[in-house]
Amino acid sequence: MKFGVVIFPGSNCDRDMVEALQNDLQQEVISLWHKDSDISMFSTDDCIVLPGGFSYGDYLRCGAIARFSPMMKSVIDFANAGGKVFGVCNGFQILCESGLLPGVLLANANQQFICKNVFIKNTNSTTSQPLMIPIAHGEGRYFANTDVLQALETNKQIIYKYCDANGNVVEEANPNGTTNNIAGIKNQAGNVFGMMPHPERACSNLLGNEDGRMVFEELLGLVSSAQLV
C-alpha cells in the first residue's frame, strides 16, 4: 500500500505521520501539497492521509477552508471511487466538513485545549485491547443528530470509543465531552476513517509506546515492521 500525506498551510503533524508510516511501518509515502490536485499515482488500493494541525489557521471552523482546496477535490473523488482516506485530528475535522464523514467536531466541553494520553478501544472487536494514544485538540467533541448516531451504531461505523485503562467505556474516560465517547468513525462503505487521537505519535519504541501501530493495522490492514522481523 502506498500513502499520500496531504500538507495544508498550518499542518503540523504531517512529518510525524510521514515518519510513522515510512520509518516505523516501512510504507512508501508521498507528500502532497494542498494546491496540487494530481493524485493519479495512487490506486484505490492506496491511502490518502489528512494529518493533524491547524489548516488555514482554523479560521471559520476547523477544516472548513481546507475542505475547498484543490487537493481535497481530488481526495473526495478518490474516496468516492473507493480509495482509502484516513484523517487524524484536523484531518478528521476536514473529512466531516467535506461531507466524507457525517457529524461535526465542536469545542471541547471544558473550553480548553487538551494534550495528554488517553485510552481507546475498537468497538467492533471482541479481542481488541485498550490502546493508549495521545490526543492534542481544542475542538474534538464529536456531535451528530440522533438519526446519524443511530445509523453509526447500527452500521458499526464507530471505530473507536474513549475508555479507561481496563477497556470500560465510561464517562470518566471521556476527555472532551464527545457524544457517546466517540473517538473515531468510518463511512458506511468502510473506506474513509477519521479519529481525533494521534496514532502516528505512538508508533516508535523510542517513544515508549507502539499502540498506534495497532490502529494502522486494524483500520488499513497494514503489517507493521515489528511483525516483519
Summary of the structure (lengths in Angstrom):
residues: 229
radius of gyration: 16.1
end to end distance: 18.7
largest distance: 46.6
contacts: 802
relative contact order: 0.17
helix: 32%
strand: 27%
